[in-house]
Amino acid sequence: MTRYFDQLETRSADQRAADLAKALPEQIARAKSAPGLAEILGDVDPASVTSVEALAALPVIRKSELSKGQAKSAPFGGFTTCDATDFDHIFQSPGPIYEPGRVSNDWWRLGRFLNACGVGKGDIVQNCFGYHLTPAGMIFENGARAVGAAVLPAGTGQTELQARAAHDVGVTAYAGTPDYLKLILDKADQMGLALKITKAAVSGGALFPSLRQEYADRGITCLQAYATADLGCVAYETPAMNGMVVDEGVIVEIVTPGTGNPVAPGEVGEVVVTTLNPDYPLIRFATGDLSAVMPGDSPCGRTNTRIKGWMGRADQTTKIKGMFVRPEQVADFVAKHSEVARARVIASREGEMDVMTVQVESDATDPAPYAASVAELLKLKGKIEIVGKGSLPNDGKVIDDQRDYGG
């Protein structure tokens, strides 16, 4: 029988929509009380934003705006509803970008993920995420506390000591990057130490099928979460291992890279997240990651939206003939021609020269208007290939660099 973390995970679609209609206006109002967010949101009326569809009319916030805001107003750039001294922790991520944190109330919402991994009271979690400056270690420790598990705050490195501690303490669950667990297991084998680890909650790197299978062969169930320092848990795997279930504390949209425009259901696009965290109310925060919504509910019984997981990066900015071509420019090109469904820029080489080809999904036959728009909007001349609608790959790419950079 499935053990759910809370009743939110199994809400009906109608109940979730009703709850969202109440929560969204409240969150937009909180965001407008934070100076940095208020500047971006402008004159939007919080009462008018009661659905995901209404949310799509708001501007997208990118990480670069956090950096700019923090440069003007340290440490959080006016993006929080609390003063820095009201938080329990202040973290520094590469950039540098500073993020707030609290130690109580499952602040980053990793509890649902760890519960889905089967971690709970009676478990000891060896937490191998970093504890210094960056928040990952505290994010997972906070989640472990939410499900009642004890934590061995191992951090990173010193594999021999990690293996010895896992044996001596009787660790039953691992939290960390997907590949580091293998180092601990192999070191324990070399040292002749029997370990009791049967559960692994991983994030922060690729979990390849072969590695997951190796853990399974050792009797370890390994599931992964999609989480960020800014947002906490966005989505997580369940024992059904059929996509990732979106966490109940966030709203996920999939948009065309370089825009805030939602893609059609099932299309690959950039993950944009609105968090319901009252302390750090990021609205339509662009992660820069690609994913796609999956149809239907998870076989595990959780009813929220599912996504396919990480499918690459949305920032496909590429230099062609010495000029940067950005996803936003491709989106402007598509917007200019109502008959164009999608477009894709391909960077290639002919001899020692860069070549730009623009593939255009359209029923038109004359490439000339498209060539003129490409020159105007992308600032480069390129070959135009008109292709049938629906023929471009559903991989989220709007710029495909096919040049060989090998030696």
C-alpha positions as CSV (number, residue, x, y, z in Angstrom):
1,M,0.0,0.0,0.0
2,T,1.4,3.4,-1.0
3,R,2.3,5.7,2.0
4,Y,1.7,9.3,0.9
5,F,3.4,12.2,2.6
6,D,0.1,14.2,2.8
7,Q,-3.4,14.5,1.3
8,L,-2.2,17.2,-1.2
9,E,-0.6,14.5,-3.3
10,T,-3.9,12.8,-4.2
11,R,-6.2,15.7,-4.7
12,S,-8.6,15.7,-7.6
13,A,-8.0,18.0,-10.5
14,D,-11.0,20.1,-9.4
15,Q,-9.8,20.4,-5.8
16,R,-6.2,21.3,-6.9
17,A,-7.6,24.0,-9.3
18,A,-9.8,25.4,-6.5
19,D,-6.9,25.5,-4.1
20,L,-4.7,27.2,-6.7
21,A,-7.3,29.8,-7.4
22,K,-7.0,30.9,-3.7
23,A,-3.2,30.4,-3.3
24,L,-2.1,32.2,-6.5
25,P,-3.5,35.6,-5.8
26,E,-2.1,35.5,-2.3
27,Q,1.3,34.6,-3.6
28,I,1.3,37.3,-6.3
29,A,0.3,39.8,-3.6
30,R,3.3,38.6,-1.4
31,A,5.6,38.9,-4.4
32,K,4.5,42.5,-5.0
33,S,5.5,43.3,-1.4
34,A,9.1,42.5,-2.3
35,P,10.6,45.5,-4.2
36,G,12.7,43.5,-6.7
37,L,9.7,41.3,-7.7
38,A,7.3,44.2,-7.7
39,E,9.5,46.0,-10.2
40,I,9.3,43.0,-12.6
41,L,5.6,42.3,-12.0
42,G,4.5,45.8,-12.7
43,D,0.8,46.7,-12.3
44,V,-0.5,43.2,-12.4
45,D,-3.6,42.8,-10.2
46,P,-3.1,39.7,-7.9
47,A,-6.8,39.1,-7.9
48,S,-6.8,38.5,-11.6
49,V,-4.3,35.6,-11.4
50,T,-6.3,32.6,-10.3
51,S,-5.1,29.9,-12.7
52,V,-2.1,28.6,-14.6
53,E,-3.5,30.1,-17.8
54,A,-3.7,33.5,-16.1
55,L,-0.2,33.1,-14.8
56,A,1.1,32.7,-18.3
57,A,0.5,36.4,-19.0
58,L,3.1,37.5,-16.4
59,P,6.7,38.1,-17.2
60,V,9.3,35.4,-16.8
61,I,12.1,36.0,-14.2
62,R,15.6,34.8,-15.2
63,K,18.5,34.0,-12.9
64,S,20.4,37.0,-14.4
65,E,17.8,39.3,-12.8
66,L,18.6,37.8,-9.4
67,S,22.2,38.6,-9.9
68,K,21.4,42.2,-11.0
69,G,19.1,42.7,-8.1
70,Q,21.5,41.4,-5.6
71,A,24.2,43.7,-7.0
72,K,22.0,46.6,-6.2
73,S,20.5,45.4,-2.9
74,A,22.4,42.7,-1.0
75,P,22.0,40.0,-0.2
76,F,18.7,38.9,-1.9
77,G,18.0,41.8,-4.3
78,G,14.5,42.6,-3.0
79,F,13.2,39.1,-4.0
80,T,12.2,37.9,-0.5
81,T,9.4,39.0,1.8
82,C,11.7,38.8,4.9
83,D,14.9,40.6,5.9
84,A,18.1,38.5,5.7
85,T,18.2,38.4,9.5
86,D,14.8,36.7,9.7
87,F,16.2,33.6,7.9
88,D,18.1,30.7,9.5
89,H,20.7,30.4,6.8
90,I,22.2,32.4,3.9
91,F,23.8,30.4,1.1
92,Q,26.1,31.2,-1.8
93,S,25.8,29.5,-5.1
94,P,28.1,30.0,-8.1
95,G,27.7,33.4,-9.7
96,P,27.7,34.3,-6.9
97,I,24.0,34.2,-6.1
98,Y,22.7,34.3,-2.5
99,E,19.8,32.2,-1.4
100,P,17.9,32.1,1.9
101,G,16.9,29.1,3.9
102,R,15.1,27.9,7.0
103,V,15.5,24.8,9.1
104,S,11.9,24.1,9.9
105,N,8.6,23.1,8.2
106,D,10.2,21.2,5.2
107,W,11.1,24.6,3.8
108,W,12.5,23.2,0.5
109,R,9.8,20.5,0.3
110,L,12.1,17.5,0.0
111,G,9.8,15.5,2.4
112,R,7.5,14.2,-0.3
113,F,10.5,12.9,-2.3
114,L,12.1,11.2,0.6
115,N,8.8,9.7,1.6
116,A,8.4,8.4,-2.0
117,C,11.9,6.8,-1.6
118,G,10.6,5.0,1.5
119,V,12.7,7.0,3.9
120,G,11.2,7.7,7.3
121,K,11.3,7.0,11.0
122,G,13.9,4.3,11.7
123,D,16.2,5.3,8.8
124,I,19.6,6.8,9.1
125,V,20.4,8.9,6.0
126,Q,24.0,9.4,5.0
127,N,23.8,12.9,3.5
128,C,26.6,13.3,1.0
129,F,25.5,16.7,-0.4
130,G,27.7,19.6,0.3
131,Y,27.2,21.6,3.5
132,H,29.7,24.5,2.8
133,L,28.2,27.7,1.4
134,T,25.8,25.9,-1.0
135,P,22.4,24.8,0.2
136,A,22.2,21.2,-1.0
137,G,23.3,19.5,2.2
138,M,20.8,21.5,4.3
139,I,18.0,21.0,1.7
140,F,18.2,17.2,2.1
141,E,18.7,17.4,5.8
142,N,15.6,19.5,6.1
143,G,13.7,16.9,4.1
144,A,15.0,14.0,6.3
145,R,13.8,15.9,9.3
146,A,10.4,16.2,7.8
147,V,10.0,12.4,7.4
148,G,11.5,11.6,10.8
149,A,14.8,10.1,9.7
150,A,18.2,10.6,11.5
151,V,21.0,12.1,9.5
152,L,24.7,11.5,9.2
153,P,25.9,14.8,7.8
154,A,28.7,13.3,5.8
155,G,29.2,16.0,3.1
156,T,31.5,15.3,0.2
157,G,34.9,13.5,-0.1
158,Q,36.9,11.3,2.3
159,T,35.4,8.1,0.8
160,E,37.2,5.7,3.2
161,L,35.8,7.5,6.2
162,Q,32.4,7.6,4.6
163,A,32.4,3.9,4.1
164,R,33.6,3.3,7.7
165,A,30.9,5.6,9.1
166,A,28.1,4.0,7.0
167,H,29.1,0.6,8.4
168,D,29.6,1.7,12.0
169,V,26.5,3.8,12.3
170,G,24.2,1.4,10.4
171,V,23.2,3.8,7.6
172,T,20.1,2.6,5.7
173,A,19.7,5.4,3.2
174,Y,21.9,7.5,1.0
175,A,21.4,11.1,-0.2
176,G,23.8,12.7,-2.7
177,T,24.8,12.7,-6.3
178,P,24.0,9.5,-8.3
179,D,27.6,8.4,-8.9
180,Y,29.1,9.0,-5.4
181,L,27.2,6.2,-3.8
182,K,29.0,3.8,-6.1
183,L,32.4,5.0,-4.8
184,I,31.2,4.4,-1.2
185,L,29.9,1.0,-2.0
186,D,33.1,0.0,-3.9
187,K,35.3,1.3,-1.1
188,A,33.3,-0.6,1.5
189,D,33.8,-3.8,-0.6
190,Q,37.6,-3.2,-0.6
191,M,37.6,-2.7,3.1
192,G,35.4,-5.8,3.8
193,L,32.6,-3.7,5.3
194,A,29.0,-4.8,5.0
195,L,26.6,-1.9,4.5
196,K,22.8,-1.8,5.2
197,I,21.9,0.8,2.6
198,T,18.7,-0.1,0.7
199,K,17.4,3.3,-0.3
200,A,19.1,6.1,-2.3
201,A,17.7,9.6,-2.9
202,V,19.8,11.3,-5.6
203,S,19.9,14.6,-7.4
204,G,22.4,17.0,-9.0
205,G,23.6,14.8,-11.8
206,A,22.6,12.2,-14.4
207,L,21.3,8.9,-13.1
208,F,22.1,6.6,-16.0
209,P,20.0,3.4,-16.4
210,S,23.1,1.2,-16.0
211,L,24.0,2.8,-12.7
212,R,20.4,2.5,-11.4
213,Q,20.5,-1.2,-12.4
214,E,23.8,-1.7,-10.6
215,Y,22.3,-0.3,-7.4
216,A,19.2,-2.5,-7.9
217,D,21.4,-5.5,-8.2
218,R,22.8,-4.6,-4.8
219,G,19.3,-4.4,-3.3
220,I,19.2,-0.6,-3.4
221,T,16.2,1.3,-4.7
222,C,17.4,4.6,-6.3
223,L,15.1,7.4,-7.1
224,Q,15.9,11.0,-8.2
225,A,14.6,14.5,-7.6
226,Y,14.7,17.6,-9.7
227,A,15.5,20.4,-7.3
228,T,17.3,23.8,-7.4
229,A,18.8,26.1,-4.8
230,D,16.3,28.8,-5.6
231,L,13.1,26.7,-5.7
232,G,13.7,23.6,-3.6
233,C,12.0,20.5,-4.9
234,V,10.4,20.9,-8.3
235,A,9.5,17.3,-9.2
236,Y,10.5,13.8,-8.1
237,E,10.4,10.2,-9.0
238,T,8.2,7.7,-7.2
239,P,8.4,3.9,-7.1
240,A,6.3,3.8,-10.3
241,M,9.4,5.3,-12.0
242,N,7.2,6.7,-14.7
243,G,8.3,10.3,-15.1
244,M,8.6,12.9,-12.3
245,V,5.6,14.1,-10.2
246,V,5.5,17.9,-9.8
247,D,5.7,18.8,-6.1
248,E,2.6,20.3,-4.5
249,G,4.4,23.5,-3.5
250,V,5.2,24.7,-7.0
251,I,3.5,25.3,-10.3
252,V,5.3,24.2,-13.4
253,E,4.9,25.5,-16.9
254,I,6.7,24.4,-20.1
255,V,7.4,27.3,-22.4
256,T,9.1,27.9,-25.7
257,P,12.8,28.7,-24.9
258,G,13.5,32.4,-24.9
259,T,9.8,33.3,-24.3
260,G,7.2,32.9,-21.7
261,N,4.7,31.3,-24.1
262,P,3.4,27.8,-23.0
263,V,4.1,25.0,-25.5
264,A,1.4,22.5,-26.6
265,P,0.9,19.6,-24.3
266,G,3.7,17.1,-24.7
267,E,6.1,19.5,-26.5
268,V,9.6,19.9,-25.1
269,G,10.3,23.4,-23.7
270,E,11.9,25.3,-20.9
271,V,10.8,24.6,-17.4
272,V,9.3,27.7,-15.7
273,V,8.4,27.5,-12.0
274,T,6.2,29.5,-9.7
275,T,6.8,28.6,-6.0
276,L,4.2,29.0,-3.3
277,N,6.9,29.6,-0.7
278,P,5.7,32.7,1.2
279,D,9.3,33.8,2.1
280,Y,10.8,33.6,-1.3
281,P,7.9,34.0,-3.8
282,L,9.6,33.5,-7.2
283,I,7.0,33.9,-9.9
284,R,7.5,32.3,-13.3
285,F,11.2,31.6,-12.6
286,A,13.0,30.3,-15.6
287,T,15.2,27.3,-14.7
288,G,17.0,27.1,-18.1
289,D,16.2,23.4,-18.1
290,L,14.2,21.5,-20.8
291,S,11.5,19.0,-20.1
292,A,7.9,18.1,-21.2
293,V,4.6,17.3,-19.6
294,M,3.5,13.7,-19.6
295,P,-0.2,12.8,-20.1
296,G,-2.3,11.2,-17.4
297,D,-1.6,10.5,-13.7
298,S,1.3,8.5,-12.2
299,P,0.5,4.8,-11.6
300,C,1.6,5.4,-8.0
301,G,-1.7,7.3,-7.3
302,R,-0.2,10.8,-7.0
303,T,-2.4,13.1,-9.1
304,N,-0.3,16.1,-9.9
305,T,1.2,16.9,-13.3
306,R,4.2,14.7,-14.4
307,I,7.2,15.8,-16.4
308,K,9.7,13.7,-18.2
309,G,12.7,14.9,-16.1
310,W,15.7,16.8,-17.2
311,M,16.1,16.8,-21.0
312,G,18.9,19.4,-21.6
313,R,19.5,23.1,-21.3
314,A,17.2,25.7,-22.8
315,D,19.9,28.4,-23.2
316,Q,21.1,27.4,-26.7
317,T,22.7,30.7,-27.5
318,T,25.3,30.0,-30.2
319,K,27.9,32.2,-32.0
320,I,27.6,31.9,-35.8
321,K,29.9,33.9,-38.2
322,G,31.0,35.8,-35.1
323,M,27.5,36.8,-34.1
324,F,25.5,35.5,-31.2
325,V,22.1,34.0,-32.2
326,R,19.7,33.6,-29.2
327,P,16.5,31.6,-28.7
328,E,14.6,34.9,-28.2
329,Q,15.5,36.0,-31.7
330,V,14.1,32.8,-33.1
331,A,11.0,33.3,-31.1
332,D,10.6,36.8,-32.5
333,F,11.0,35.4,-36.1
334,V,8.2,32.8,-35.4
335,A,6.0,35.5,-33.9
336,K,6.4,37.7,-37.0
337,H,4.9,35.1,-39.3
338,S,1.5,33.8,-38.1
339,E,1.6,30.9,-40.5
340,V,4.9,29.5,-39.1
341,A,4.4,26.8,-36.5
342,R,8.0,26.4,-35.4
343,A,11.5,27.3,-36.6
344,R,14.9,25.8,-36.0
345,V,18.4,27.4,-36.6
346,I,21.1,24.9,-37.6
347,A,24.7,26.0,-37.4
348,S,27.1,23.9,-39.6
349,R,30.3,24.2,-41.5
350,E,31.1,24.2,-45.2
351,G,34.9,24.1,-45.7
352,E,36.2,26.5,-43.1
353,M,33.1,28.7,-43.2
354,D,30.1,28.9,-40.8
355,V,26.7,28.2,-42.4
356,M,23.3,29.1,-40.9
357,T,20.3,27.2,-42.1
358,V,16.8,28.1,-40.8
359,Q,14.2,25.4,-41.0
360,V,10.7,26.8,-41.0
361,E,7.5,24.8,-40.4
362,S,5.1,26.4,-42.8
363,D,2.6,25.7,-45.7
364,A,4.2,28.6,-47.6
365,T,6.3,28.0,-50.7
366,D,8.2,31.2,-51.1
367,P,11.3,31.4,-48.8
368,A,12.1,35.1,-49.7
369,P,10.0,36.7,-46.9
370,Y,11.5,34.4,-44.4
371,A,15.0,35.2,-45.6
372,A,14.4,38.9,-45.2
373,S,13.0,38.4,-41.6
374,V,16.0,36.2,-40.7
375,A,18.4,38.9,-41.9
376,E,16.5,41.5,-39.9
377,L,15.9,39.7,-36.7
378,L,18.9,37.3,-36.4
379,K,21.3,39.9,-38.0
380,L,22.7,37.2,-40.3
381,K,21.9,35.9,-43.7
382,G,21.0,32.2,-43.9
383,K,19.6,29.4,-46.0
384,I,15.9,28.9,-45.6
385,E,14.4,25.4,-45.7
386,I,10.6,25.2,-45.6
387,V,9.5,21.9,-44.0
388,G,6.1,20.4,-43.3
389,K,4.3,21.3,-40.0
390,G,5.1,18.8,-37.3
391,S,8.3,17.6,-39.0
392,L,10.8,19.2,-36.7
393,P,12.0,17.0,-33.8
394,N,10.2,17.4,-30.5
395,D,13.4,18.0,-28.5
396,G,13.0,21.6,-27.4
397,K,15.9,22.8,-29.6
398,V,15.4,26.0,-31.5
399,I,19.2,26.4,-32.2
400,D,21.1,23.2,-33.1
401,D,24.9,23.6,-33.3
402,Q,26.1,20.7,-35.5
403,R,29.7,21.9,-35.9
404,D,32.4,19.5,-34.9
405,Y,34.6,21.1,-32.2
406,G,37.0,18.1,-32.0
407,G,40.7,18.3,-32.5
